[in-house]
């Protein structure tokens, strides 16, 4: 076996003269290196993108919510809270209140009317507000507390830009007074009823956050203190309960257990069900990945096969001499299998270094930028996973050896008389 590996190494990397095999081997090594790096970078980008977006979606809201039908508001009770906390796997529970309103900024210095934008104000407990800011969103601006009695709210960057406000500015909240705990309008109200049901309050922009989730998130969701929002609009009433779990893998089972524990009229749904379209989009990105991997792998495999076939042609006389000297066909086959393994090993090592270098360089300098409005991120996310590098390297090496068997058998089938006279 040592003799076969020695010959394989001489054939691959130590030619006696500047002949074509030297260039062919170099091209093969570079081809495998590029293919390996492309595979690793593809997996790193796809997995990194999915991980970042999923993390943003999960950190923006709770893991699951409990509501009543038709978004009906109801009174918060200690019994419901205790029942939710008693479900195995639930880590924390808190009530929330949601309101669909219109926000209007004040007139500008030139006397022009202020901007108007629809928004959903979500009242959450103070500790949940701290958790929200701690889990990812950047707080771009903040204003000191004020004693003027206005409702402090936290706006998304896109919503603040649409309204033309900064931290510390005042807004007018235009809400609709609801009946019987229902939220929103039925559509059958007259103009007079609508005007009489308007509920106006003054708010102050306490801060501006930025998650990068522009459409349906930063452009419409505002946060306020739950107690203050209840005091102004619906004393003692809530829209539902938010719960976080200890392990996301058990989220579906916990959601079903929560609905079963509380019973009718409560129902629960997870963050994956709430943003199902976005999570399906992420899943679609991952579904394309096998096609990319197969394409790149096929190119790398044909590269090594064609290289070995060319080397066999170039080394035909050497093969004939070795066979004439008593080297068995099996040993000749092992020579070229060993040669394929060595070439692939060098190419895989270079590909890993190239992929790692590019990943670290991009993570450090962020040279590639993306339109945040379309992708929810500004820079290409790269996930450096050692197991991923190992799996790709093992897969490329295994496929190379598997497909190198064909040209190695061609070399082993050459007869000494034919090889020496070629």
N, C-alpha and C positions, 0 to 999 in steps of 0.2 A: 504493500500500500504506500510506503514511503517513496518507493521509486516512481510510482504513478504520479504522486503529488509533486515530486521534484521535476519530472518531465512537464507536467501541466504548468508549473510555475515558470519554467524556462520558455515554454511555448507562448505563454501569455505576456510575460513582463520582461523577459531578457532575451530578445532576439540577437543573433550574432551580427546582424548588419541592419542598416537602415532600410528595411523592407516594408511592404504594405501592411503586414499584420500589426506592426507597431501603431500605425494610424487607426487601423480598424479596431484594435483593442481599446485605444483611447476614446474613439467615438462611441464604442459600446458602453464603456464606463460612464461617460458623460450622459449617454442616453438613459441609462438606469438611474443615475443620480438625479437627472431632471424629472424623470417619471416618479421616483420615490418622493422627491421634494414636492412635486405637484399633488401627489396623493395626500401627503401629510398636511400641506397648506389647505387643500380643499376641506379635509376633515376639520382642521383647526378653525377655519372661517365659519363653516356651517354650524358646527357645535358651539363655537363662541357666540355667533349671532343668536342662535336659539336660546342659549343660556342667558345672555344679556337681556333680550326682549322678555323672556319668561320671568326673569327676576324683576324687571321693571313693572310688569303687569301684576305680579303677585304682591310686590311691595306697595303698589298704589292703593290697593284695597285689602280687605280681609280675605282669609282663605275660604270662608263660606258666610252666607247671610241667611237670616231667618225672617220671613215676612208673612203678611196675611194677604189674601187675594185682593186684586184690584188696587194694589198699593195702598190699602186702607191703613190709616193710622190707628194706634191702639195705646192703651195705658201700659206703662212699664210696671211690672210686678216682680217682687222678690222671688215669688215661686218660679216664674219662668227663668230667671237668672240662675237660681239654684239647680233647676232641672238641666239647663245647658251645661253648667259647670260640672255636673255629676256624670256626664257622658264620658266614657274612657277615651283618652286621646285629645280631648279639648284642653288647650293650654290657657286661653284667655277668652273672656266674653265681655262685650260692652254694647250698650244701646246706641242707636244713631237716629237722626231725623233728617229727612231729605225734603227739599222744597225746590220746585221749578219756579224761577222768578225771571224778571228782567232787571238788568243793572244799567243805570244811567250815570255817566260821569258829568261833572260840572262843566259849565261853559268855559271856553278858553279865554285867554286874555284879550283876544280880538273881538270878543262878543259873540262868537259863533256858538251854536248849541252844542251840548255835549254829545258823546257817542252813546249808543244803546246796543246792548248785546244780551242774548239769552244766557242763562246760567243755571246751574243746579247747586244750591248751597247745601252742603252736608254738615250737619251739626254732630260733632264727635267730642268725646271727653278729652280733657287736657292731656292726659297721659297718652291717648291714642294719637293726638297731634304731634307730640314729641316723638313717638315711635315712627310716625309717617316720615318726618323729616330726617330721622336717624337712619332709616333703611334705604336711602338712596337719593331722593330728590334734593337738588341743590337749592338752598335758600339764597336767591340773588339779592334781594333787598329786604330790609326790615325797618320798622318804625317803632319808636318808644311808645309805651302805653300812654293813653290819654284818658282824662277824667271828664270828657265832654258828654258821655253817655251814649255815643254812637257804637254800633256793633262792629267789633274788629273782625275782619275776614282775611283769609289767605287766598290770593288769586294765583292762577297759573300764568306763566309768562305770556302765552299767546292771548289769553283773555285780557290781561293787563294791557298788552299792545293794542288789541282791538278797541279797548275803552280809552286808551291814551292816558293811563294813570300810572303813578309811581307809588312807592310805599309812603304812607302818610296822607295821601289824597283821600277826599271824601267821595262817596257814591250814594246814589239813591236806589234803594231796593223797592221794586214794584212787584208786589205779590198779589195773589188772588185768595181772598178769604174763602175757605172751604166749608162744606157743610157735612155734618155727620161723620167726621173723621176721614172723608174721602179726599184724595189729592187731585188737583187739576180741575178741569172744567168738563161739563158733559156735552157741550156744543149746542145746547138749546136755550142758552141764556140770551136775554135781550140786551141791547146796548146799555140801557139804563141800569139793568142788573149788574152788568159787567163793571160799569163805572162805580156803582155803589159798593161793589165787592173789592175794589182796589185797596190794598193794604200797603201804605208807604212808610218806609223807615230809612233812616240815615245810617250808612255804614262807613267805616274807615279802613283803608287798605293797610293792614298790619304787616303784611309781607308778601313777597312774590316768589313762588317756587318754580322750578323747571325740572321736569322729568324727561323731556325729549319726546314724550308721547303727545304729539300735537293734536291729532284729530280725535275728538271724543274724550279727551282727558284735560290737558292744560288749557284748552280753548273753551271749556264749559264748566269745569268743576271748581267750586270755591269751598273753602272750609271755614267753619265758625265754631265757637264754643257751644256745646250742646245745651247747657243750662241757660245761656243768654238767648239762644235761638228759641228755646221753649218758652221762655219768659215773654218774648215779643210776639210769638205767633200761636203756639199750641202748648199751653202749660200742661205738664205731666204726660204729654203724648209723644210717641216715637213712631218711626217708620219700620223699625225692626231691630234685630240684634246681629252684631258682627262677632264672629268667632275665629280664632286662629288655632291651628292644631300643632301637635308636637312633631308629627311626621306626615309630610305631604303624600306619601305613598298610601296612607290609610284615609285620605281625604274623602273619597267617595263613600266608603263604609261608614265613616263618622257622620257624614251628611245625612245618610239614610237613618242612622241611629238617632240623630237629633230630631228629625221630622217625626220619627216614631215615638220618641219620648214626649214631645210636646203635643202631638196629635192635632186634629182639626181644630181651628182653621189655619194652623201654621204650615208652611212649607219651607224647604231649604234648597239652596242651590250653591254650587261651588264657583270659585273664580274661573275654573276651566269652562263651566257652562255659561257663565255670564259673558265671557269674552271668547266664545266658541269660535267665532270667525277668525280672530287673530291667531288662536292656537292651531286652527286648521291650516292657516297660512304658513305657520312655522313647520307644521308636519309635512306640508307639501314641499317645502325647501329641503327637508331631510329625505323625502321620497325620491328626489332627483339625484341625490348623492350616489346611490349604487350605479346608476348609468355612467356618471363621471368616472367613478372608480374603475368600472369594467373597461371603459374606453382607454384610460391611461395605462391600465395593466396590460391590455392587449398590445398596445404600442411597445411597451417595455419588453414583453415576451418575444414578439417578433423581432425586436432589435437583437436580443441575445441569440435567437435561433439563426438569424441571417449572419451574425458575426461568426458563429461557430462553423457554419457551412462554408463561409469564405476562408476561414482559417484551415479547415480540412482540405480545401482545394490547394491552398498555399503550402500546406505541410504534407502533401500527398507522398512525396518521396521520403520524408522523414518517417511517416507512418509505415511505408513499405520496408525501410531499413530496420525499424524496431520489430516489425513482424518477422522479418527474415532472421533477426537475431534471437528469436524465440519468445517474443512478447505475445501473450495469448490475446485473442480478440476481446475477451472480457477486460483485460488490463488496458487495452487501447481505448475501450469505451470509458473506463474509469479515468483515463488521462483527460479526456475531453469533458467528462462530467466535473472533474476537479477544476479544470480550466474555467468552466462556466460558473462554478461556485466561487472561485477566487475573483473573477471579474465582477460578479454580482455583489460580492462582499465589499469590495472597494467602492463600487457605485452606490450601494446602500449607505455606507458610512458617509460618503461625500454628500449624498442626498439629505441625510439626517442633519448634518452640520449646516448645509445650505438652508434648509427649512427653519432650523432653530435660529440661525443668524438673522434671516429675514424677519422672523416673528419677533425677536427681541428688538430689532431695529425699528420695526413699525410700532411696536408697543411703546418704545421710548420717544420717537420723534413724530408719530402720527402723520406720515406723509400723505396717506390716502384718505381723502375726505368723502363723505357721502351726504346726499341731501336729507337732512333730518326729517323733513316733512313727509318723505316717502318711506324712509327706513327706520325712523325713530332713534337713530344714533348718528353721531357726527363722524366717527372714525371706525375703521374696520376692526371688529373684535376678533381677537385670536386667542384660542384656548390651547395652552401648552400642556398636553397630557402625556406623561412618559409611557403609559400603557398603550396609548394611541400610536406613538412612535414605534414601540416594540411590535405591535400587531401589524402595522404596515410593513416593517422591515422583515418580519417573519413571513408574511404573505408573499412579498416580492421574491424572497429567497426560495421559498417553496415552489412557486410557479416557475421560476427560472430553472431550477433543477428538474422539475417535471417536464418542461418542454425542451430542455437540453438533451433529454434521452433520445430524441429522434436523430439529431445530427451525430450524437455519439455512437449510435448503432450504425449509422452510415459509415463512419470512420472504421468501426470494428469489422465491417463486412468487406473492406478493401483487401484484395489479394496482393501478396508481395510482388508477384510478377507484373500485375497491372499497375501497381503504385510506382514501382521503380522505373517503368518504361514510359510513364506519363510525362 
